Structure formats: structure tokens, C-alpha cells
Amino acid sequence: MYLCANVASTVEEGQTLLGIHATSQKALKEAVAKLNKMSSIVRKWSEASC
């Protein structure tokens, strides 16, 4: 259970960092799209394993 909560908070921190460090709108949109894809995979994985 702890592992899943940890993964979720790591994903959230990643989103914040990407938002701060993206230098252009295009880079930001690409980063967000990739991250959303990753988040949904992580979410499915954590739901399945918890």
C-alpha cells in the first residue's frame, strides 16, 4: 500500500517540476502529454497491484 502512495506522490512531484522547467508551450504540452500517458499506466499498475 505504501509503495502505491509513494508512486502517486512521485508522479505529482514530476508534474510540478515539468511545469516549472518547461521552457516553451510546445515543450510543456509534449511533456504533459507524455506524463499523462505515464500516469495512467502507473495508475493502472498501482490499482492492479494494491
C-alpha atoms as an extended CHARMM CRD file, in Angstrom:
* protein
*
        50  EXT
         1         1  MET       CA              0.0000000000        0.0000000000        0.0000000000  PROA      1               0.0000000000
         2         2  TYR       CA              2.7920000000        2.4050000000        0.9260000000  PROA      2               0.0000000000
         3         3  LEU       CA              4.5330000000        1.7530000000       -2.3900000000  PROA      3               0.0000000000
         4         4  CYS       CA              1.4340000000        2.7860000000       -4.3510000000  PROA      4               0.0000000000
         5         5  ALA       CA              1.0120000000        6.0130000000       -2.3790000000  PROA      5               0.0000000000
         6         6  ASN       CA              4.6970000000        6.7210000000       -2.9210000000  PROA      6               0.0000000000
         7         7  VAL       CA              4.3770000000        6.2100000000       -6.6940000000  PROA      7               0.0000000000
         8         8  ALA       CA              1.3800000000        8.5660000000       -6.8490000000  PROA      8               0.0000000000
         9         9  SER       CA              3.1880000000       11.3430000000       -4.9580000000  PROA      9               0.0000000000
        10        10  THR       CA              6.2710000000       10.9040000000       -7.1610000000  PROA      10              0.0000000000
        11        11  VAL       CA              4.1060000000       11.3330000000      -10.2670000000  PROA      11              0.0000000000
        12        12  GLU       CA              2.5800000000       14.5180000000       -8.7970000000  PROA      12              0.0000000000
        13        13  GLU       CA              6.0360000000       15.9290000000       -7.9780000000  PROA      13              0.0000000000
        14        14  GLY       CA              7.1320000000       15.1500000000      -11.5370000000  PROA      14              0.0000000000
        15        15  GLN       CA              4.1810000000       17.0980000000      -12.9430000000  PROA      15              0.0000000000
        16        16  THR       CA              5.0800000000       20.1360000000      -10.8190000000  PROA      16              0.0000000000
        17        17  LEU       CA              8.7480000000       20.0210000000      -11.8350000000  PROA      17              0.0000000000
        18        18  LEU       CA              7.8670000000       19.6990000000      -15.5200000000  PROA      18              0.0000000000
        19        19  GLY       CA              5.5410000000       22.6910000000      -15.2210000000  PROA      19              0.0000000000
        20        20  ILE       CA              8.2960000000       24.7980000000      -13.6690000000  PROA      20              0.0000000000
        21        21  HSD       CA             11.0930000000       23.7460000000      -16.0260000000  PROA      21              0.0000000000
        22        22  ALA       CA              9.3090000000       23.6610000000      -19.3870000000  PROA      22              0.0000000000
        23        23  THR       CA             10.7810000000       26.4930000000      -21.4540000000  PROA      23              0.0000000000
        24        24  SER       CA              8.1240000000       26.7370000000      -24.1360000000  PROA      24              0.0000000000
        25        25  GLN       CA              4.4400000000       25.9580000000      -24.5780000000  PROA      25              0.0000000000
        26        26  LYS       CA              5.2600000000       23.2480000000      -27.0910000000  PROA      26              0.0000000000
        27        27  ALA       CA              7.7160000000       21.5570000000      -24.7450000000  PROA      27              0.0000000000
        28        28  LEU       CA              5.2000000000       21.8480000000      -21.9210000000  PROA      28              0.0000000000
        29        29  LYS       CA              2.3770000000       20.3120000000      -23.9660000000  PROA      29              0.0000000000
        30        30  GLU       CA              4.6040000000       17.4210000000      -25.0730000000  PROA      30              0.0000000000
        31        31  ALA       CA              5.8120000000       16.8480000000      -21.5140000000  PROA      31              0.0000000000
        32        32  VAL       CA              2.2770000000       16.9180000000      -20.1130000000  PROA      32              0.0000000000
        33        33  ALA       CA              1.0510000000       14.5030000000      -22.7920000000  PROA      33              0.0000000000
        34        34  LYS       CA              3.8860000000       12.0760000000      -22.0180000000  PROA      34              0.0000000000
        35        35  LEU       CA              3.3240000000       12.4290000000      -18.2960000000  PROA      35              0.0000000000
        36        36  ASN       CA             -0.4330000000       11.8720000000      -18.5850000000  PROA      36              0.0000000000
        37        37  LYS       CA              0.2510000000        8.6980000000      -20.5500000000  PROA      37              0.0000000000
        38        38  MET       CA              2.7420000000        7.5710000000      -17.8970000000  PROA      38              0.0000000000
        39        39  SER       CA              0.3720000000        8.4840000000      -15.0470000000  PROA      39              0.0000000000
        40        40  SER       CA             -2.4410000000        6.3960000000      -16.4840000000  PROA      40              0.0000000000
        41        41  ILE       CA             -0.0840000000        3.4250000000      -16.8610000000  PROA      41              0.0000000000
        42        42  VAL       CA              1.1820000000        3.8980000000      -13.2950000000  PROA      42              0.0000000000
        43        43  ARG       CA             -2.3800000000        4.2840000000      -12.0080000000  PROA      43              0.0000000000
        44        44  LYS       CA             -3.4880000000        1.0530000000      -13.7080000000  PROA      44              0.0000000000
        45        45  TRP       CA             -0.4060000000       -0.7300000000      -12.3960000000  PROA      45              0.0000000000
        46        46  SER       CA             -0.8940000000        0.5090000000       -8.8320000000  PROA      46              0.0000000000
        47        47  GLU       CA             -4.6180000000       -0.3500000000       -8.8550000000  PROA      47              0.0000000000
        48        48  ALA       CA             -3.8010000000       -3.8430000000      -10.1000000000  PROA      48              0.0000000000
        49        49  SER       CA             -1.0200000000       -4.4470000000       -7.5830000000  PROA      49              0.0000000000
        50        50  CYS       CA             -2.5870000000       -2.8830000000       -4.4650000000  PROA      50              0.0000000000
